[in-house]
Amino acid sequence: MKTSPRNGPPRFRHWPAALALSPVWAIALLLFVGTAGYTVYLSFTASRMMPVNEFVGFEHYIKLFGTRRWNTSLANMGILCVTYVLGCLVLGFLLAAALDRKVRFENTLRTIFLYPQAVSFVVTGLVWQWLMNPGLGIQAAVQGWGWESFTFDWTQHRGTAIYAVAIAGLWQGAGLTMILLLAGLRGIDHSLWQAARVEGIPLWRTYVSVILPELTPAIATAATLLFMGIVRTYDLIVAMTNGGPGSATELPAKFIMDNLFDRMNIGAATAGASVMLISVMAVIVPVLYIRALRKGGRKPV
Amino acid sequence: MTARPRAARGITREAEGPRPFRVEPGRIGLYLFLAVAAAFFILPLYVMLATSFKSLDEVRLAQIFALPHTLDISAWIAAWTSDCEPGQCFGISAGFWNSVKITVPSTAISVLLGAFVGYILSFWRPKGADTLFAIIVLAGFIPLQVFVYPVVRAFAWLNLYGTLSGIVLVHVIFSLPLTVLLFRNYYAAIPHDLFQAARIDGAGFLRIFWSLMLPMTGPMLVVAGILQFTGIWNDFLLGLVFAGRENLPMTVQLNNTVNVTFGEVRYNVNMAATLLTAAVPLAAYFVSGRWFVRGITAGAVKG
């Protein structure tokens, strides 16, 4: 006799499992849902140094979007979405496509491209801060070779500092994109390549018109991950520029932390965190839902 | 001809891509691109290594690409034993041991807990299991900034704020989404009949986990262990907020030491300290290569 996997014995026999799961329920409801809810709640109160219960409506949100530092951090997030996400996708795809062409030393090269993924953002930030230090880093070295007019001092100027951050991020993030896209490339049916060759389609056209469309799911996964990475980016900024020069490299994650723990402005911080929560949910809930639908029939997770 | 057996060890089966062409300009361009890319990725590591072995006089020459004249290990010794944070000098070794004390128990507990919860959610599925799983997975996508302040308040109230057990607990809690997801998906691939058979044989809730499921979980325990170990070692935010003055992890101490300096900046010492901080996860990466890759792809392709 075979019981259907999902029915099994009656529910009351499951009490040890239900009991063992109750602390996890407590964590999920109190520490995940509860704290997020409390954060949203605080954003509607007059809390500054300490949390208070006086209700002020949307005051903090109105103030927030009138704060230059916050608006800069949002604009920087937009810049990183274009430079860092696109940069990682392009470089990651090129690396994956190159490695997929049966090259020698594939494993060694892959190890090299991916190792930044293993180090802390603090390490990445500090290294690139030094490399871009005009007096001691790449600029000074190249000038020492005789190219006197060479400049590479992006971290020193308000207009360029955020692009320096993008380069450091690219160094750390391109490897993961490459691995995801490489897995996608290896999953492509052999016959597609053969068909393209038989038809005499040039190689670059095969990549653009045949391979890239096949990679869409892998690209979507990578893009979502990279975007989530930007929303969380805090330690990289702290280590590399600490938000400077001025507030040129501020990001929302850092704005919130600063207001929570240094500037003692809980209202602004929780309002920022609530904006962050809503934006992330707006991206991730549809993604998870579509993915659940694609799996067919299964309940959305 | 047994062409390149190494390729078979890669993350997936060998590419069935197009035939390799004979030596052509295209191939040269391909290797040129790969070489330039490799240089870009290696450069920071090389500069750190080279600089850490230089004397301060040599650092001031500002030739970061040049090899050190002599192998001077005094910067490494200084970084380990006497690097200074404002107010005190104890070397990055203090942070190293703090990170060990935080990372080892956090990794062990979070991996076992993830396996246990994944087991329950996959096989026992008590009422509401799917809802719980959905909440946990969703929480994993939300940045810590949303949770952190109320959790600080709660931990302060419980007298856990700024303690070693507090930071370990925080790591375990915020690792739950990833570990539960990894193990639930892993167990989802194990035939349910096996579980039913064990039940019919009279094995109980805990016994099925310890004697049947956990021994079958070897690969995922390794993958999750490496992922958690490097992730927790590299953490900055939670350590900064929750660890307290006495237990600051290496990443936080490194940033404090390097970015808040008075007087002359000792770049060689700073780079040695940075390398020491990166050494542990890098070693885990280079030793466990394939497992690490499995971990980040499994963690990335959630659900």
Interface residues (C-beta under 8 A of the other chain):
Chain A: K2 T3 P5 R6 G8 P9 R11 H14 P16 A17 A18 A20 L21 V24 W25 I27 A28 L29 L30 L31 F32 V33 G34 T35 A36 Y38 T39 L42 P51 L91 L94 L95 A98 L99 D100 R101 K102 V103 E106 N107 L109 R110 T111 I112 F113 L114 Y115 P116 Q117 A118 V119 S120 F121 V122 V123 T124 L126 V127 W128 W130 L131 G135 L136 G137 I138 A140 A141 G144 W171 G175 L176 I179 L180 L182 A183 L185 R186 G187 H190 W193 R197 L203 T221 A222 L225 M228 V231 R232 Y234 D235 V238 A239 N242 P252 A253 I256 M257 L260 F261 I266 A269 T270 G272 A273 S274 M276 L277 V280 M281 I284 V285 L288 R291 A292 K299 P300 V301
Chain B: R6 A7 R9 G10 I11 T12 R13 A15 E16 G17 P18 P20 G26 L30 Y31 F33 L34 A37 A38 F40 F41 I42 L43 P44 L45 V47 M48 T51 V59 L61 A62 Q63 I64 F65 A66 F116 V117 I120 L121 W124 R125 P126 K127 G128 A129 D130 L132 F133 A134 I135 I136 V137 L138 A139 F141 I142 P143 L144 Q145 V146 F147 V148 Y149 P150 V151 R153 A154 I173 L176 H192 D193 Q196 R199 G204 F205 L206 T230 W233 N234 D235 F236 L237 V241 T251 V252 L254 N255 V258 N259 Y267 N270 M271 T274 T277 A278 P281 L282 A284 Y285 F286 G289 F292 V293 I296 T297 A300 V301 G303
